[in-house]
């Protein structure tokens, strides 16, 4: 018999029951459901809504159920629809009639809103740790490749010389912002909805602040309709995870290019590559390709969640049951992608010689040649034009800029002196870019130090939150 069956004269159709049930998805919130129920029952006992001894018996029963679920001694049933009714039914079976007082002064609407917030708060902490693990890998690789020269690209064309460390630090900055977005999401998620009831609170003299403090929320939600009817915190997390996956996908695309024979900038470890069933010579970057592919999955979950919520009148609607499958999938997907991707980057070999060799063509020091003339007194537009003529000549003669004689340089402009060769030396081109945010090893050292400090500070903050 359903816990809500009093008004009904027929049993629910079996197919409808299966269609209505969410236990296959929300079972994973059993610990959070019990945690919230214990806080609730202690509060209603303290407020005199139920007797203290009744509250104690219910709490003992809930703790016993938690232990038995973890030990595999209890199983969930679709007959009981969701995690909340499964646990309440188990409690009634365990301690008898007094268990029916557990649900006093609350609704499944505010119960599920509470459970998913507690659950996702924990997952955000897990995600933040994985981002910090990624940042540690980038820090190590950055320190190892502080002087590894490589071409920087725009439009997938060689553009200007940088270092591999500088390139990796670009991703470290992106992941920092991903971390901060999760922090912001956590802050807004950290409001306690329990006590909102079905939509209009309750006539019982409950103490919501007490529950808020026990469950370590920052504040109590101050509108009961909002408390049960919005899922913007789920949407915000789904959005933050989509942006994070976009960064991982871009990084994946570059890894895929870098380990191709055409680039040969890196070699992936055998443990993070796969082979071909027909071509024995192949070593495929499947990890990076899967991360790139799973990005679409996380995007799809975000669009699904937005679509679910877009037309719902206040307050709660059953449509909102569909939020959990999609946000849980996004969280699971991002966690495995971060974990595997970080290990792939950590174990890959960097072919430093090939990166530097790639700087020899493509005229990636052309901007430095133009800047040389500007520093000698020529306007930038004129210097840009002269450099273009020199590059055209070099292409025609199949030369790089360093191979052009001083006499030939002077045919384009008398401004050139012997020091032009120092100005267009690839390594000097990088070393001289000492502007804040630039690729010079001197400047990248500062960024590496900042990254190290970021990791230490955020790791300490996370430990405090984990309690």
N, C-alpha and C positions, 0 to 999 in steps of 0.2 A: 504493500500500500504506500502511495506517495505521501510525503509529509505534508503536502498541500491539498490532499484529495477530498477534504470535507465538503466542498461545494459541488463536487462532481458525482454523477450517478453511474458513469461508465468508466472502465479502465481505458487508459490511453492506448490507441492503436499501436501495435508493436513496431510498425515501420515509422510511425510518427515519433515514438519513443527514441528509436535509434537516431532519427533525423534531429531530434531536439537535444540529444545528449551531447555534452562537450567534454566528458571525462577523459576521452582519448587524448585530448589536448591539455586540459587544465589540471590533470592529475599531478603535474610537476610542481604545482603550487601547494601541495599538501602541507609542507613544513610551514610556509607562510600563513596558510589558513589556520593551522593549529596555533601558531604564534599569536595571530590576531585574536583568535577565540579566547585564548588564555588571558590576554590583556583585557578583553571585553568582560569576561566573566568575573575577573578580579575586581574590575571597576563596579559592575552592577551589585556585587556583594558588598563592596565598601560603601556604596551609596544606599544600602538597605533595600534594594529592589528585590534581591533574593537573600536567603540566609547565608551567613558566613560558612557554615558547615556544608551547605549545598554547593557553594562556590568551590570550596576545597575539594569536595568529591568530584566535581566536574573537571577541575584542573588535573587532579590525579588521573582521571580517566583519559583526558586528552594526552597527557604525557605518555601514558601506557600505549595508546594508539600510535603515537609518533614512533615509539620504540619498535612496536610490532610491524609497522609499515616499512621502516628502515631494514628490519630483519627479514622482510619478505613473508611475514606470518599473516598478513591481511592483504586482500586484493580488492580492487575497485570494481564496481558494477555499473553497467549502463542503465540498469533499472533505476538507479538513484541519480541519474542525469549528469551531475557535476561533482567537483571535488568537495564542495561545501556540504551537499546533501549526503554524499558518501560518508564523510567523516561524522556528521551528526547521526546518521543511522548506525555507524559503528559504535558511537558513544552510547546510544540508547541500548544497543545489544550488550554493551560492556557494563554499564552501571545502572541501567533501568530507567524508570520514569523521571528521575531528577534531571537526566540529560536533556529533557525537553525544555527545560528552563534556560538552556544556553542561548537560545535565539531571542530571548526577551530584549526588547529595545533596539533591535537591529533588523535589517533586511538583507536578502542576498544582494541587493543592488549596492549598498554601501560596503558589504562584505567583500564582494569581488573587486570593487574599486580600491579597497584597502590592500587585498592580497596582491594584485598586479603591481601596485606601487612598491610594496615591500620587495617583491620578486625582482622587478626591474632595477630597483636601487642596488640590489646585490649584484646583478649582472653588469651594471655600469661600473662597479668597482672591479669586476673581473676584466672587463674590456679595457679599463684604464691601465691595469697591470700589463696586459698584452701590448698596449701601445708603448708603455715604458720599456718593455722587453725589446720591441722593435727599435726604439730610440737608442738603446744600449748597443745594439748591433750596428746601427748607423754611426754611432760615436766611435766604435772600434774600427770600422772600415774607413771612416773619415780620417782618423789618426794615422792609419796605415798608408793612406793614399794622399797625404797632404801635398806631396810634390809630384803626384802622378798627373802629367799633362795629357789633356784629351781635347778634341774639338767640342765646342758648344754648338748647338744647332738652333736654327729657326726655319720654319717651313720644311723640316727634315733635310735642310741643306747646311753644310758646314758653314759656320758663321764667324765665331771668334774663339780663341784658345781659352780654356779654363782648366781647372783641375777636377779630377774625379771626386775628390773630397768636397769641393764646392758644389758639384752636381748632387751628391748624396745629401748635403746639408739643405738643399732645396726641399727634399722630401721630409727631412727632419722638421723643417718649419711647418710644412703642411700637417704632419702628424701632431705637432704641438697644438695647432688650432683644432684638430679633431679632438684632442684630449680636452681642450678648453670648452669645446661645444658640449661634450659629455658632462663636464662639470656644471655648465649652465643648465643643461637638461636635468641633472640630478637636483639642482637647487630648486627648480620649479616643480619637480616631481615630489619634493620632500614636504608635501602638505597632506595632512591626515583627514581622509573623508569619512571615517567611521563616526556614526552619530547622525549622519545625514538621513538615515532611514531609507525608505523606499524613494522618497523625494522631499518629505516635509518634516524631518527629524522625528521627535517622539514626545509623548506627554510624560514619560518617565523622567525623574530628576537625575539624569546621567551626568558624568563628569568627563567631558571630551578631552580636556586638558590633561587629565591624569593618563588617559590612554595614549595621547600624543607623546607624553614624556617617556612612558614605558617603552613605546615602539620607536623611540628616537626620531620623531619627525620634528621639523623646525617650527611648524605652525599647524593650526586647525583650519580647515577650509570653512570659510565664513558664509557660504551660500549653499544650502542643502541640495538645491536642484543642480547647481554646478558640480557639486561633490559626486553625484552619481551619474551625470549625463554627459560629461565631456571626456574625451580621450586625447586631448591635445598633447598631453605628456607622452603618450604612445606615438603619436604622429611626429613629435619633435625628436624622439629617439630614433624612429625609423628614418627621418630626414638626416639626422647626424650620421647614422650608419651608412646611408646612401652616399653621402659626401666622402666619408672615410673610404668606402669601397671604390669610389671614383679615383681617389689618390692611389689606392693599391692597384687599380686597373691600369692607370697610366704608368706606374712603376713596372708592372708586369709587362706591358707592351715594350718598354725599353729593354728589360731583361731578355725578352724574346728576340729583339733585334740584336742586342749585344752578343748573344751566344750563337748567332748565326755565323756561317762561314764567311759571309760577306763582311761582317764587322769583326768578329773574333776578338771582342774586347774582354769577354769573361768566359769562363768555363764552369758550368754547374757541376756540383758534386754528384757522383753516381747515385747517391742515396736520395737525391731530389730531382732525378731525371728518370725517363722511361725509354724503352726501346720500341722498335717496330716488329710486328709479327712477320713481316715479309722482307724488310730491308735491314740486314744485319749491321750495317754501318751507322744506323741512325741513333742519335741521342737527343731526345725530345724534351723541351721545357714544359712538360705537362702541368707542373704545379702553377707556373705563371699563367698558362693558358686557362686553367680551371678558375683561378682567381679572377681573371679577366671575364670569363663566362659567367661566374656566379654573381658578378656585379649586377647583371641584368635581373637576376632573381631578387636581389635586395631592392632594386628600383621598383620591380613589380609589386613587391610587398607594400612599399610606400604608396604607390598609386592605388592599390587595393584598399588600403586603410583610409586614404582620403576619400575614395568613392563610397565606402561604407558610411562614413560620417556625414557626407555632404548634404543629405536631405532629411536628417533625422529631427523630428520635433522634440522638444523637451518633454519628459525627462528621459528615463531609461527606455530603451527599445531592445528587443531580442537580437536585432542586427549586430549589436555591439559585442555579442558573444564571439563573432568572427574576428575580433581584433587580436586575440591571443595567438591563434595559429600563425598568423603572419608576422607578428612582432617576435614571437619565439623563434621562428625560422630565420628571421634576419639576424637576431642575436647569435644563434648557433652558427650561422654561416660566417658571420664576421669573425667570430672567435676562432674557428678552425682556419680561416684564411690568414688571419694575423699570425697565428702560431706557426703554421707551416711556412708561410712566406718569410718570416724573420729567420727561421733556421736555414732556408734556402740561400738567403743573402749572406748569412754568417759563414756558410761553408763554401761559397763560390770563390773560384780563383780569379784574380784580376790580372789580365795580360797587359801589364804596364807598357811593355815595349810596343805592342800593337797600337795601343791608344796614342802614344807619342808619335809613332810612325804615321798614323792617320792625320796628324797635324801638318804634315809636309806638303799636302796638296789641298786644293780648295781655296787658297789665298786667304786664310783666316787671319792673317796679319795685315790685310789691306787697310782696315780702319786705322791701325797703328801707323801705317805709312802716311795716311792722310793727316793724322794728328801730328806727325813729325813736321809736316809742312806748315801746319797751323802754328805750331810752336816757333817756327822760324819767321812768322809774320804774315803768311798767306791766309786769306779768308777760308773758312771751312768749305763753302760751296765751290770755290776754285780748286781747293785741295782735293775735294771729292771728285771733281771732273778730271783732274790730272791723274789721280790714282786709277780711275776707270780706264783711262787711255793706257796706262802702264800695264794694268791687268790684261787688257785686250792684247797688247803686244806680247806679254808673257804666255798667254794661251796659244797665240799664233806660233810662237817660237818653242812651245813646249818646255817652258822654264818655270821655276818658282821665283818669287820675288828676290830671294837671297842670292840667286844665280845671275841676276842682272848686274852688269858692270857699272861702276860709278860713272864712267863716261856716258853710258847709255841713259842712266838716270838724269844726267845733266842735259841731255837732249830734250827731255820733257820739262825740266826746270833747273835753272842755275842755283836754285835754293839748296839742292842736295850737296851734302858733304859726306866724308867717310863715316861719320857717326850714324848715318842712316842704317847701317847694317846692325848696329846695336839696338836701334829703335825697333827693327822688325824681327829681331831674334825672338823666336816663339816663347821661350822660357821668360825672357825679359818682358814680353808683352803681358804675361800673366803676373809676374812679380811687381810690375809697375801699377797694377790696378789695386791700389791700397785704399780706395774709397770704402766707407762703411757699406757692407753688403757685397763687396767685390770678391774676386776669386784669388787674390794674392795669398800665398801661404801665411803671411803675417796676419792678414785680416781673417782668414778661415780659422786660424788658431783661436782667435777671440770668440768666434761662433762655436767652436768645439768646446771651449771653456763654459760658455753660456749653456750649451746643451747639457753638459755634465752637471751643472748647477741645477738646471731644470729637473733633471732626472732625480737628483738627490732630494730636492724640495718636495716634488710631487710624490715620491715614494714615501716620504715621512708623513705627508698629509693623508695619503691613502691608508697607511697603517693606523693612524689616529681614527679615521672613519670606520675602519674594520673593527676597531675596539679591542 
